[in-house]
Amino acid sequence: MTFVQFDINSPYYQQMLALRQQELRKPLGLDIYQQDLSQEDKYWHFGLLSDQQLVACVMIKPQGLSDVILKQMAVSTKQQGNGLGLTLLKLVERALVKHGVTHIKLAARQQAIGFYKKMDYKTQGDLFIDVGIMHQWMHKEILQ
């Protein structure tokens, strides 16, 4: 696996959209291509490649100098269960520390809360509905 950071002009961005559509939106009856993606040029995009194909991805939305929001993490169905999500998250956290980030926040789908807890993310507030399913705010302090 190869860890990459890329922008919206990269061919990996189109692969990222397809992966997010397949794994995150299509199961909910939604279409990512119908969403407003115009702000994504301001995000940091990360992924894992296998044979130059994106198999896992995540977006990071900067929130000031040291805070970010992790958004739309996805792993290809064919690659799930192989630890790619944990690997990607660890590598992203290391990259974020190099950018001066100390705090990550995310809205986890209810079924993913346990995954993030394994990585020491803490729940915050009550469950809420977003894109028609239950989510939980979570956060983590990361240090060098």
C-alpha positions as CSV (number, residue, x, y, z in Angstrom):
1,M,0.0,0.0,0.0
2,T,1.1,3.5,-0.8
3,F,0.0,6.5,1.3
4,V,-0.8,9.6,-0.7
5,Q,-1.9,13.2,-0.2
6,F,-3.5,14.8,-3.2
7,D,-5.6,17.7,-4.4
8,I,-8.8,18.0,-6.5
9,N,-6.8,18.3,-9.7
10,S,-5.3,14.8,-9.2
11,P,-6.7,11.8,-10.9
12,Y,-6.9,10.3,-7.4
13,Y,-9.6,12.8,-6.5
14,Q,-12.0,11.3,-9.2
15,Q,-11.2,7.9,-7.7
16,M,-12.0,9.3,-4.3
17,L,-15.4,10.6,-5.5
18,A,-16.2,7.1,-7.0
19,L,-15.1,5.4,-3.8
20,R,-17.2,7.7,-1.6
21,Q,-20.2,7.3,-3.9
22,Q,-19.9,3.5,-3.8
23,E,-19.2,3.0,-0.1
24,L,-20.9,6.0,1.6
25,R,-23.7,7.5,-0.6
26,K,-25.1,4.8,-2.8
27,P,-26.1,2.5,0.2
28,L,-28.1,5.5,1.5
29,G,-29.8,6.1,-1.9
30,L,-27.8,9.3,-2.3
31,D,-25.7,10.6,-5.1
32,I,-22.4,12.3,-4.3
33,Y,-22.4,13.9,-7.8
34,Q,-25.6,15.8,-6.8
35,Q,-23.9,17.3,-3.8
36,D,-22.2,20.7,-3.7
37,L,-18.5,19.7,-3.8
38,S,-17.3,23.3,-4.4
39,Q,-15.6,23.6,-1.0
40,E,-13.5,20.4,-1.4
41,D,-10.6,22.3,-3.0
42,K,-10.0,23.8,0.5
43,Y,-9.7,20.3,2.1
44,W,-6.7,18.0,2.5
45,H,-7.3,14.6,0.7
46,F,-5.5,11.4,1.7
47,G,-5.6,7.9,0.5
48,L,-4.1,4.4,0.3
49,L,-3.2,3.1,-3.1
50,S,-3.0,-0.5,-4.3
51,D,-1.6,-0.8,-7.9
52,Q,-2.2,2.9,-8.4
53,Q,-5.9,2.5,-7.5
54,L,-7.4,4.3,-4.5
55,V,-8.7,1.7,-2.0
56,A,-9.2,3.9,1.1
57,C,-9.7,7.6,1.4
58,V,-10.5,10.5,3.8
59,M,-10.8,14.2,3.7
60,I,-9.6,16.7,6.3
61,K,-11.3,20.1,6.7
62,P,-9.0,22.6,8.4
63,Q,-10.6,24.6,11.2
64,G,-8.0,27.2,12.1
65,L,-4.4,26.6,12.9
66,S,-4.5,23.4,15.0
67,D,-8.0,21.9,14.6
68,V,-9.5,19.8,11.8
69,I,-12.7,17.9,11.0
70,L,-12.2,14.4,9.5
71,K,-14.8,13.8,6.8
72,Q,-16.1,10.9,4.7
73,M,-13.6,8.2,5.4
74,A,-14.2,5.2,3.1
75,V,-12.5,1.8,2.4
76,S,-13.3,-0.3,-0.7
77,T,-15.7,-3.2,0.2
78,K,-13.2,-5.6,-1.3
79,Q,-10.5,-4.3,1.1
80,Q,-12.5,-4.0,4.3
81,G,-11.4,-6.2,7.2
82,N,-7.7,-5.9,6.2
83,G,-6.9,-3.1,8.6
84,L,-6.7,-0.4,5.9
85,G,-9.0,2.0,7.8
86,L,-6.7,1.8,10.9
87,T,-3.6,2.2,8.7
88,L,-5.0,5.2,6.9
89,L,-6.1,6.9,10.1
90,K,-2.7,6.4,11.7
91,L,-0.9,7.8,8.7
92,V,-3.2,10.7,8.4
93,E,-2.8,11.5,12.1
94,R,1.0,11.5,11.6
95,A,0.7,13.8,8.6
96,L,-1.6,16.2,10.5
97,V,0.9,16.5,13.4
98,K,3.5,17.6,10.8
99,H,1.0,20.3,9.8
100,G,0.7,21.5,13.4
101,V,-2.7,19.9,14.0
102,T,-3.4,19.0,17.6
103,H,-7.2,18.3,17.6
104,I,-9.4,16.1,15.3
105,K,-13.1,16.1,15.4
106,L,-15.4,13.9,13.3
107,A,-19.1,12.8,13.0
108,A,-18.9,9.0,13.1
109,R,-21.7,6.9,11.7
110,Q,-23.2,4.9,14.6
111,Q,-21.8,1.6,13.4
112,A,-18.3,3.1,13.1
113,I,-18.1,4.5,16.7
114,G,-16.3,1.3,17.9
115,F,-13.7,1.7,15.1
116,Y,-12.8,5.2,16.2
117,K,-12.8,4.3,19.9
118,K,-10.1,1.7,19.1
119,M,-8.0,4.7,17.9
120,D,-8.7,6.6,21.2
121,Y,-11.4,9.0,19.9
122,K,-13.8,10.1,22.5
123,T,-17.6,10.6,22.1
124,Q,-19.0,14.0,22.5
125,G,-22.7,15.1,22.9
126,D,-25.7,13.1,21.8
127,L,-26.4,11.0,18.8
128,F,-27.9,13.0,15.8
129,I,-29.2,12.2,12.4
130,D,-27.2,13.2,9.3
131,V,-27.9,11.9,5.7
132,G,-30.7,9.9,7.2
133,I,-28.6,7.9,9.7
134,M,-27.4,8.2,13.3
135,H,-24.1,9.8,13.9
136,Q,-22.0,10.7,17.0
137,W,-19.5,13.5,17.3
138,M,-16.1,12.3,18.4
139,H,-12.7,13.9,19.0
140,K,-9.1,13.3,19.7
141,E,-6.1,15.2,20.8
142,I,-3.0,14.3,18.8
143,L,0.5,15.1,19.8
144,Q,4.0,14.7,18.3
